Amino acid sequence: MLEAGATVGRYRLVEQLDSRAGGERFRALDSQGDRPVTLIAPPAARFGSPEAVQAFAASARRIATLEHPNLVRVLDVLIQDERPLVVTEWVDGVTLDDALGGRRLPTADALRVGRDVARALAYLHGQRLSHGRLTAASVLVDRQSGAARVWDLALLGDPAASMSADLRSLGDLLRTLLTGQRAPGAPAAALPEPVARLLERLANPGSGLTAADVVEALDPARLTGRARQSTIRASGPGARSGAPAGLWRDPRVLGGAAVALILLVAVGTWLSRGPAVDEPPAVEEAAPVEEEPPAVAEPEEPAEPVRPAVDRAAIERAAFPFVLTTPCSDLELAVAEDGVLTIEGMVASAESGAALQEQLATIPGVARVQSAITVRPVPHCLAAETMLARAPATAEPPELRLNRADGVYRLGEYFVAEIRMPPALSGSLYVDLFTQDGQVTHLLPEPLRAVNVLAAGEAIRIGVEEQDRQEGVRDWRVDPPVGDAWLVVTAVEQPLYEGLLPITQPARDYLDRVVAVLDGGAAGARSVRIQRLEFRED
């Protein structure tokens, strides 16, 4: 097993990085080039034979010949203990999967990210390659440039995969960025009509659309039909300041840009001229001629210094990753022509707000940061972040299907979830709902199903619809108050606790208990999946 401090070939593993893209990921140091790199070890369970390992390595070596600004370049491929290892360039960034959770991006920012990804796909397709497994975990937002880069090319494994599948995956990714919902069928009615039409074409294999077409189509000005704005908005998970708290009750109720250039007006500098010299007056011939002193031009006024133009688009691109990765936030950012960066909105803690302001102040071109941030803790969002931070890089998340694909439920509707354990992990399954009022409701385990031990790949159903209600089977329905909530599915090798807990309890008490077990390592292998839900009155 790889661990920080070990040496693999010429690479020394410095630290293990958090990732849910499937596999271990390390920041490493290349002893030959004395440069930081990323070393990725895909899950060993993916390779059932030496032939599969060799095929993967051959594909990764082919990918190492590729170079594009929206791809993270593969530098080296190793095989150790019958397991392929891939070395890529080091990029200081965050995956969309890690940063977004269930939040959505403003349309402009989502289109910019989607366009970057489409550029990468167009390049790949031009090389007769396809990605084959594009997801939010595949896209890295570079903290230095704000550009989106496809970073898991080493995990391709199947260069012959359909290019149309890449476009469908791109459509799913765009829908996730625009709506905050990961389900392919999430509604797009609230989106601008051209955007909704593009999503429909991406979902249709016979549309004839190419990745290059998408690059051209994903021009925000073209899609929105108006000038782009110089404001980006990154809505944090569950950060709807006007939404009332959600609550799930027992036993039969359940509650609970694109960054654009702005035309700058060029200010010309006018230099004043000296006054014109009058003609000497006419004099009589006999009169003595007085020698007139030479006219002296008045000195020109000094030119007003020309201030360098502020690249507002570059500043906003650089600020985007910092705003995006501020947890549980709802922020607006704008850059003025004089380089003053204004940030306003809500953050979950004073510490995260101060850290954000410090980060923004380091961006080249920022004259100063003007802040109007308020602190508003979001208990359910912070709880979800706490659990998500403990998902390791080695385990795939459980599969989750809801009876409402978009995660939106209305009063009185039944909640049903089908959950499947990861293919390489057997053990206990916990399904918890965190609400804005600081409570957690345990959907599993629960009194009607105390046993929650499942085999690897085994599926379980929680809740039923009205027509399926029967004795001994719990059903859950949406009940006031409405609002949004976070569903956290945790799969662990060893139990987190013994016995049963109250169906509803303070989230803080539960988290203290669970986090102690997870951080202490007693739970063994584990993985986490998080889904935002929304409860409405209508």
C-alpha positions as CSV (number, residue, x, y, z in Angstrom):
1,M,0.0,0.0,0.0
2,L,1.3,3.5,-0.9
3,E,1.8,6.0,1.8
4,A,3.5,9.4,2.2
5,G,7.2,9.2,2.7
6,A,7.6,6.2,0.4
7,T,9.7,6.3,-2.8
8,V,8.3,4.9,-6.1
9,G,11.0,4.8,-8.8
10,R,12.4,8.4,-8.9
11,Y,9.4,9.8,-7.2
12,R,9.1,10.5,-3.4
13,L,5.6,10.7,-2.1
14,V,5.2,13.9,-0.1
15,E,1.5,13.8,1.0
16,Q,-1.7,12.0,0.1
17,L,-4.3,14.1,-1.4
18,D,-8.1,13.9,-0.9
19,S,-9.9,12.6,-4.0
20,R,-13.0,10.9,-5.0
21,A,-12.1,10.3,-8.6
22,G,-11.3,6.7,-7.9
23,G,-7.8,5.8,-6.7
24,E,-5.1,7.1,-4.5
25,R,-3.5,10.5,-5.3
26,F,-0.3,11.9,-4.0
27,R,1.7,15.1,-4.3
28,A,5.2,13.8,-5.1
29,L,8.7,15.1,-5.9
30,D,10.5,14.1,-9.0
31,S,14.1,13.6,-8.0
32,Q,15.4,14.0,-11.6
33,G,13.7,17.3,-12.4
34,D,13.4,18.5,-8.8
35,R,9.8,19.4,-9.5
36,P,6.4,18.7,-7.9
37,V,4.2,16.1,-9.6
38,T,1.0,14.2,-9.0
39,L,1.2,10.4,-8.7
40,I,-2.1,8.6,-9.2
41,A,-2.7,4.9,-8.3
42,P,-6.0,3.7,-9.8
43,P,-7.9,1.1,-7.6
44,A,-6.3,-2.3,-7.9
45,A,-9.8,-3.8,-8.1
46,R,-10.1,-2.4,-11.7
47,F,-7.3,-4.7,-13.0
48,G,-8.3,-8.4,-12.9
49,S,-5.3,-9.6,-14.9
50,P,-1.8,-8.7,-16.0
51,E,-3.2,-8.1,-19.5
52,A,-5.6,-5.4,-18.1
53,V,-2.7,-3.7,-16.4
54,Q,-0.6,-3.7,-19.5
55,A,-3.5,-2.4,-21.6
56,F,-4.1,0.4,-19.2
57,A,-0.4,1.3,-19.1
58,A,-0.2,1.3,-22.9
59,S,-3.2,3.7,-23.0
60,A,-1.7,6.0,-20.5
61,R,1.6,6.1,-22.4
62,R,-0.4,7.1,-25.5
63,I,-2.0,9.9,-23.5
64,A,1.4,11.1,-22.4
65,T,2.0,12.3,-25.9
66,L,-0.9,14.7,-25.7
67,E,-0.6,18.4,-24.8
68,H,-3.4,20.9,-24.4
69,P,-4.0,23.9,-22.1
70,N,-7.2,22.3,-20.8
71,L,-5.7,18.9,-20.1
72,V,-3.4,17.9,-17.2
73,R,-0.5,16.4,-18.9
74,V,0.6,12.8,-18.2
75,L,4.4,12.7,-17.6
76,D,5.2,9.1,-16.8
77,V,3.7,5.6,-16.4
78,L,5.0,3.0,-13.9
79,I,4.0,-0.5,-12.9
80,Q,4.6,-1.6,-9.3
81,D,3.4,-4.8,-7.7
82,E,1.2,-5.5,-10.7
83,R,-0.5,-2.1,-10.4
84,P,-0.2,0.8,-12.8
85,L,0.9,4.2,-11.5
86,V,0.6,7.4,-13.5
87,V,2.5,10.6,-13.0
88,T,1.0,13.9,-14.1
89,E,2.1,17.5,-13.9
90,W,1.3,19.2,-10.6
91,V,-1.6,21.6,-10.7
92,D,-2.7,23.5,-7.6
93,G,-6.4,23.1,-8.0
94,V,-9.7,21.5,-6.9
95,T,-12.0,19.1,-8.7
96,L,-15.5,20.3,-9.4
97,D,-16.8,17.2,-7.6
98,D,-14.9,18.3,-4.4
99,A,-15.9,21.9,-4.7
100,L,-19.5,21.8,-5.8
101,G,-21.3,19.2,-3.7
102,G,-24.9,20.0,-4.6
103,R,-24.4,23.7,-5.3
104,R,-24.9,25.2,-8.7
105,L,-22.9,27.7,-10.6
106,P,-24.2,30.9,-12.2
107,T,-25.0,30.3,-15.9
108,A,-22.0,32.4,-17.0
109,D,-19.5,30.5,-14.9
110,A,-21.0,27.2,-15.8
111,L,-20.7,28.0,-19.5
112,R,-17.1,29.0,-19.1
113,V,-16.1,25.8,-17.3
114,G,-18.1,23.8,-19.9
115,R,-16.4,25.5,-22.8
116,D,-13.0,24.7,-21.3
117,V,-14.0,21.0,-21.0
118,A,-15.4,21.1,-24.5
119,R,-12.0,22.4,-25.8
120,A,-10.3,19.5,-24.2
121,L,-12.7,17.0,-25.7
122,A,-12.4,18.6,-29.1
123,Y,-8.6,18.1,-28.9
124,L,-9.0,14.5,-27.8
125,H,-11.5,13.7,-30.5
126,G,-9.2,15.3,-33.0
127,Q,-6.6,12.7,-31.9
128,R,-9.1,9.9,-32.4
129,L,-9.4,9.4,-28.7
130,S,-12.3,9.8,-26.3
131,H,-12.5,10.2,-22.6
132,G,-15.1,7.6,-21.8
133,R,-15.8,8.6,-18.1
134,L,-16.1,12.3,-17.9
135,T,-17.6,13.5,-14.6
136,A,-17.3,16.5,-12.2
137,A,-14.5,14.5,-10.6
138,S,-12.6,14.6,-13.9
139,V,-12.4,18.4,-14.0
140,L,-9.9,20.4,-12.1
141,V,-10.2,24.1,-11.6
142,D,-6.7,25.6,-11.6
143,R,-6.3,28.0,-8.7
144,Q,-3.6,30.0,-10.5
145,S,-5.5,30.6,-13.8
146,G,-9.1,29.8,-13.0
147,A,-9.1,27.5,-16.1
148,A,-10.9,24.2,-16.0
149,R,-8.7,21.2,-16.9
150,V,-9.5,17.6,-17.5
151,W,-7.1,15.9,-15.1
152,D,-7.8,12.2,-15.0
153,L,-6.7,11.2,-18.5
154,A,-4.6,8.5,-16.9
155,L,-7.9,6.7,-16.0
156,L,-9.1,6.5,-19.6
157,G,-8.4,2.9,-20.2
158,D,-10.6,2.7,-23.3
159,P,-9.6,5.0,-26.1
160,A,-12.2,3.4,-28.4
161,A,-15.1,4.6,-26.3
162,S,-17.8,6.5,-28.2
163,M,-17.2,10.1,-28.7
164,S,-21.0,10.7,-28.5
165,A,-20.8,9.3,-25.0
166,D,-18.3,12.0,-24.2
167,L,-20.8,14.6,-25.4
168,R,-23.6,13.1,-23.4
169,S,-21.3,13.2,-20.3
170,L,-20.5,16.8,-21.1
171,G,-24.2,17.6,-21.2
172,D,-24.7,15.8,-17.8
173,L,-21.8,17.9,-16.4
174,L,-23.2,21.1,-17.7
175,R,-26.6,20.3,-16.3
176,T,-25.0,19.6,-12.9
177,L,-23.1,22.9,-13.0
178,L,-26.3,24.8,-14.1
179,T,-28.9,23.2,-11.8
180,G,-26.9,21.7,-8.9
181,Q,-28.5,18.4,-9.6
182,R,-26.4,15.4,-10.7
183,A,-29.3,13.4,-12.2
184,P,-29.3,13.4,-16.0
185,G,-33.0,14.3,-16.0
186,A,-32.7,17.3,-13.8
187,P,-35.1,20.0,-15.2
188,A,-33.5,22.8,-17.2
189,A,-36.7,24.9,-17.6
190,A,-35.2,27.8,-15.7
191,L,-32.2,28.1,-18.0
192,P,-32.0,30.4,-21.0
193,E,-33.7,28.7,-24.0
194,P,-30.4,28.4,-26.0
195,V,-28.8,26.7,-23.1
196,A,-31.7,24.2,-22.6
197,R,-31.6,23.5,-26.4
198,L,-27.9,22.8,-26.3
199,L,-28.4,20.4,-23.4
200,E,-31.1,18.6,-25.4
201,R,-28.8,18.2,-28.4
202,L,-25.9,16.9,-26.2
203,A,-28.2,14.3,-24.8
204,N,-29.2,13.1,-28.3
205,P,-26.6,10.8,-29.9
206,G,-28.0,11.5,-33.4
207,S,-27.8,15.3,-33.2
208,G,-24.6,15.4,-35.2
209,L,-23.0,17.7,-32.7
210,T,-19.2,17.6,-32.3
211,A,-17.1,18.8,-29.4
212,A,-15.8,21.5,-31.7
213,D,-19.4,22.6,-32.3
214,V,-19.9,22.8,-28.6
215,V,-16.8,25.0,-28.1
216,E,-18.4,27.5,-30.6
217,A,-21.9,27.1,-29.1
218,L,-20.7,27.7,-25.5
219,D,-20.0,31.3,-26.1
220,P,-21.9,33.0,-23.2
221,A,-22.8,36.1,-25.4
222,R,-24.1,33.8,-28.1
223,L,-26.2,31.8,-25.7
224,T,-27.6,34.6,-23.6
225,G,-27.9,37.0,-26.5
226,R,-26.6,39.9,-24.4
227,A,-23.3,41.4,-23.2
228,R,-21.7,39.4,-20.5
229,Q,-21.5,40.8,-17.0
230,S,-18.3,41.2,-15.0
231,T,-19.8,39.6,-11.9
232,I,-19.6,36.0,-10.9
233,R,-21.8,34.3,-8.3
234,A,-20.9,31.1,-6.6
235,S,-23.8,29.8,-4.5
236,G,-22.5,27.7,-1.7
237,P,-24.2,24.4,-0.7
238,G,-27.5,25.0,1.0
239,A,-26.9,28.7,1.1
240,R,-30.3,30.0,0.3
241,S,-30.6,32.7,2.9
242,G,-34.3,33.1,2.5
243,A,-35.2,29.4,2.7
244,P,-36.8,28.2,5.9
245,A,-35.3,25.2,7.7
246,G,-36.3,21.7,6.6
247,L,-37.1,18.9,9.0
248,W,-37.7,15.1,8.6
249,R,-40.1,13.7,11.2
250,D,-40.7,10.1,12.3
251,P,-42.3,7.7,11.5
252,R,-44.3,8.6,8.4
253,V,-43.2,12.1,7.4
254,L,-40.1,13.5,5.8
255,G,-39.3,17.2,5.9
256,G,-37.1,18.8,5.6
257,A,-19.5,35.5,-15.6
258,A,-18.6,33.4,-17.6
259,V,-16.0,35.9,-16.8
260,A,-16.1,38.5,-19.6
261,L,-14.1,41.5,-20.8
262,I,-15.7,44.9,-20.3
263,L,-14.9,47.5,-22.9
264,L,-12.6,50.1,-21.5
265,V,-12.8,53.7,-22.6
266,A,-9.4,54.9,-23.7
267,V,-8.6,58.3,-22.2
268,G,-6.5,60.4,-24.6
269,T,-4.0,62.8,-23.1
270,W,-4.2,66.3,-24.6
271,L,-1.1,68.4,-24.5
272,S,-1.6,72.1,-24.2
273,R,0.2,74.3,-26.8
274,G,1.9,77.6,-26.1
275,P,0.0,80.8,-27.2
276,A,0.5,82.0,-30.8
277,V,3.0,84.9,-31.2
278,D,1.5,88.1,-32.6
279,E,3.0,89.7,-35.7
280,P,5.1,92.8,-34.8
281,P,3.2,96.0,-35.3
282,A,4.0,98.1,-38.5
283,V,6.5,101.0,-37.9
284,E,7.6,104.1,-39.9
285,E,10.8,103.6,-41.9
286,A,12.6,106.4,-40.1
287,A,11.7,105.1,-36.7
288,P,14.3,103.2,-34.9
289,V,13.8,99.5,-35.1
290,E,13.6,97.9,-31.7
291,E,14.9,94.4,-31.6
292,E,12.1,92.2,-30.3
293,P,13.1,89.5,-27.9
294,P,12.6,86.0,-29.3
295,A,9.2,84.5,-28.5
296,V,9.5,81.9,-25.9
297,A,6.9,79.1,-25.9
298,E,5.2,78.4,-22.7
299,P,6.2,75.0,-21.3
300,E,3.9,72.1,-22.1
301,E,1.8,70.8,-19.2
302,P,3.0,67.4,-18.0
303,A,1.1,64.6,-19.5
304,E,-1.2,62.8,-17.1
305,P,0.3,59.4,-16.3
306,V,-1.4,56.6,-18.2
307,R,-2.5,54.0,-15.8
308,P,-2.2,50.4,-17.0
309,A,-5.6,48.9,-17.9
310,V,-6.9,46.5,-15.3
311,D,-7.5,43.0,-16.7
312,R,-10.8,42.4,-14.9
313,A,-11.4,39.1,-16.7
314,A,-8.1,37.7,-15.5
315,I,-8.7,38.8,-12.0
316,E,-12.2,37.2,-12.0
317,R,-10.8,34.0,-13.4
318,A,-8.1,33.9,-10.7
319,A,-10.7,34.7,-8.0
320,F,-13.2,32.0,-9.2
321,P,-11.5,29.0,-7.5
322,F,-11.2,30.8,-4.2
323,V,-14.9,31.7,-4.2
324,L,-15.9,28.3,-5.5
325,T,-14.1,26.4,-2.7
326,T,-15.3,28.5,0.2
327,P,-17.6,26.0,1.9
328,C,-21.2,26.7,2.7
329,S,-21.1,30.2,1.1
330,D,-23.3,32.4,-1.1
331,L,-21.0,35.1,-2.6
332,E,-21.0,37.7,-5.3
333,L,-17.8,39.1,-6.6
334,A,-17.1,42.1,-8.9
335,V,-14.0,43.9,-10.2
336,A,-14.0,47.6,-10.9
337,E,-12.0,49.3,-13.5
338,D,-9.6,50.7,-10.9
339,G,-8.8,47.1,-9.7
340,V,-10.9,47.3,-6.5
341,L,-12.4,43.8,-5.9
342,T,-15.7,43.8,-4.1
343,I,-16.9,40.6,-2.4
344,E,-20.2,40.4,-0.6
345,G,-22.6,37.7,0.6
346,M,-22.6,35.0,3.2
347,V,-20.0,32.6,4.6
348,A,-20.3,30.0,7.3
349,S,-17.7,31.3,9.7
350,A,-15.5,34.4,10.3
351,E,-12.4,32.3,9.7
352,S,-13.5,31.2,6.2
353,G,-14.4,34.8,5.4
354,A,-11.0,36.2,6.5
355,A,-9.2,33.4,4.7
356,L,-11.1,34.2,1.5
357,Q,-10.2,37.9,1.7
358,E,-6.5,37.1,2.2
359,Q,-6.6,34.8,-0.8
360,L,-8.3,37.4,-3.0
361,A,-5.8,40.1,-2.0
362,T,-2.9,38.0,-3.4
363,I,-4.3,38.1,-6.9
364,P,-2.1,40.1,-9.3
365,G,-3.8,43.3,-10.4
366,V,-6.1,43.7,-7.3
367,A,-5.7,47.1,-5.9
368,R,-7.6,46.3,-2.7
369,V,-10.4,44.0,-1.5
370,Q,-13.6,45.6,-0.4
371,S,-15.6,43.2,1.7
372,A,-19.3,43.1,2.8
373,I,-19.3,39.5,4.0
374,T,-21.7,38.4,6.8
375,V,-21.3,35.3,8.8
376,R,-24.3,32.9,8.8
377,P,-23.6,29.4,9.9
378,V,-25.4,26.7,7.9
379,P,-25.5,23.6,10.2
380,H,-26.6,21.1,7.7
381,C,-24.1,22.2,5.1
382,L,-21.2,22.2,7.5
383,A,-22.3,18.7,8.7
384,A,-22.2,17.5,5.1
385,E,-18.8,19.1,4.5
386,T,-17.5,17.4,7.6
387,M,-18.5,14.0,6.4
388,L,-17.4,14.6,2.8
389,A,-14.0,15.5,4.0
390,R,-13.6,12.1,5.5
391,A,-14.2,10.2,2.2
392,P,-10.9,8.6,1.2
393,A,-9.3,8.4,-2.2
394,T,-9.4,4.6,-2.3
395,A,-13.2,3.9,-2.2
396,E,-15.8,4.7,-4.8
397,P,-19.0,6.3,-3.4
398,P,-22.2,4.3,-3.1
399,E,-24.7,4.5,-5.9
400,L,-27.8,6.6,-5.1
401,R,-31.1,6.8,-7.0
402,L,-34.0,8.8,-5.8
403,N,-37.7,8.6,-6.8
404,R,-37.4,12.3,-7.6
405,A,-34.4,12.5,-10.0
406,D,-33.9,16.2,-9.5
407,G,-34.0,15.9,-5.6
408,V,-37.0,18.2,-5.3
409,Y,-39.9,17.0,-3.2
410,R,-43.2,18.7,-2.4
411,L,-45.3,18.5,0.8
412,G,-46.9,15.1,1.2
413,E,-44.7,13.3,-1.4
414,Y,-43.1,10.0,-0.5
415,F,-39.3,9.8,-0.4
416,V,-37.7,6.6,-1.8
417,A,-34.0,6.0,-2.2
418,E,-32.2,3.0,-3.8
419,I,-28.7,2.7,-2.6
420,R,-26.0,0.3,-3.8
421,M,-22.8,-0.4,-1.8
422,P,-19.5,0.2,-3.6
423,P,-18.3,-2.8,-5.7
424,A,-15.1,-3.2,-3.6
425,L,-16.5,-2.5,-0.1
426,S,-18.7,-4.5,2.2
427,G,-19.8,-3.5,5.6
428,S,-22.3,-1.1,7.3
429,L,-24.4,1.5,5.5
430,Y,-25.6,4.7,7.2
431,V,-28.1,7.1,5.6
432,D,-28.5,10.4,7.4
433,L,-30.4,13.6,6.6
434,F,-29.0,16.9,7.9
435,T,-31.4,19.9,8.0
436,Q,-31.0,23.6,8.5
437,D,-32.2,23.5,12.0
438,G,-29.1,21.6,13.2
439,Q,-30.9,18.2,13.4
440,V,-30.0,14.9,11.8
441,T,-32.5,12.2,11.0
442,H,-31.3,8.6,10.6
443,L,-33.0,6.9,7.8
444,L,-30.7,3.8,8.2
445,P,-30.2,2.1,10.5
446,E,-33.7,2.5,12.0
447,P,-36.0,0.5,14.2
448,L,-37.7,-1.3,11.3
449,R,-34.4,-2.4,9.9
450,A,-31.7,-2.7,12.6
451,V,-29.4,-4.7,10.4
452,N,-27.5,-2.5,8.0
453,V,-24.6,-4.8,7.0
454,L,-24.4,-5.2,3.3
455,A,-22.2,-7.1,0.9
456,A,-20.1,-5.4,-1.8
457,G,-22.4,-4.2,-4.6
458,E,-25.6,-5.1,-2.7
459,A,-28.5,-2.8,-3.1
460,I,-31.1,-1.7,-0.5
461,R,-34.3,0.4,-0.8
462,I,-35.3,3.0,1.8
463,G,-38.9,4.2,1.9
464,V,-41.8,3.3,-0.4
465,E,-44.5,5.0,-2.5
466,E,-48.1,5.2,-1.4
467,Q,-49.2,2.0,-3.3
468,D,-46.3,0.0,-1.7
469,R,-47.0,0.7,1.9
470,Q,-47.2,-2.4,4.1
471,E,-46.7,-3.6,7.7
472,G,-43.1,-3.6,8.8
473,V,-41.9,-1.3,6.1
474,R,-41.3,2.3,7.0
475,D,-42.4,5.1,4.6
476,W,-41.2,8.7,4.7
477,R,-43.1,11.7,3.5
478,V,-42.3,15.4,3.3
479,D,-43.6,17.5,6.1
480,P,-43.3,21.3,6.9
481,P,-41.2,23.2,7.4
482,V,-39.8,23.3,3.9
483,G,-36.3,24.2,2.7
484,D,-33.3,22.3,1.7
485,A,-31.3,19.5,3.3
486,W,-28.3,17.3,2.7
487,L,-28.6,13.5,2.4
488,V,-25.3,11.8,3.5
489,V,-24.8,8.1,2.6
490,T,-21.8,6.6,4.4
491,A,-20.4,3.1,3.7
492,V,-17.9,1.8,6.1
493,E,-16.0,-1.5,6.6
494,Q,-16.6,-1.5,10.4
495,P,-19.7,-0.1,12.3
496,L,-19.6,3.5,13.4
497,Y,-21.5,2.7,16.6
498,E,-23.4,-0.1,18.3
499,G,-27.2,-0.3,18.6
500,L,-29.7,2.2,17.5
501,L,-29.8,6.0,17.9
502,P,-32.9,8.2,18.2
503,I,-34.4,8.7,14.8
504,T,-33.8,12.5,15.1
505,Q,-31.1,14.1,17.2
506,P,-28.8,17.2,17.3
507,A,-26.4,16.9,14.4
508,R,-23.5,18.1,16.5
509,D,-23.8,15.2,19.0
510,Y,-23.9,12.7,16.1
511,L,-21.0,14.2,14.3
512,D,-18.8,14.3,17.4
513,R,-19.5,10.6,17.8
514,V,-19.0,9.6,14.2
515,V,-16.0,11.8,13.4
516,A,-14.1,10.4,16.4
517,V,-14.5,6.9,14.9
518,L,-13.6,8.0,11.4
519,D,-10.6,10.0,12.3
520,G,-9.4,7.3,14.7
521,G,-9.3,4.8,11.8
522,A,-11.6,2.3,13.6
523,A,-14.1,2.2,10.8
524,G,-11.6,0.9,8.2
525,A,-12.3,1.5,4.6
526,R,-15.1,4.0,3.9
527,S,-16.7,6.1,1.3
528,V,-19.3,8.9,1.3
529,R,-21.9,10.3,-1.1
530,I,-23.8,13.5,-0.6
531,Q,-26.9,14.7,-2.3
532,R,-28.7,18.0,-1.8
533,L,-32.5,17.8,-1.5
534,E,-35.1,20.5,-1.7
535,F,-38.5,20.5,-0.1
536,R,-41.2,22.8,-1.5
537,E,-44.7,23.8,-0.5
538,D,-46.0,23.8,-4.1
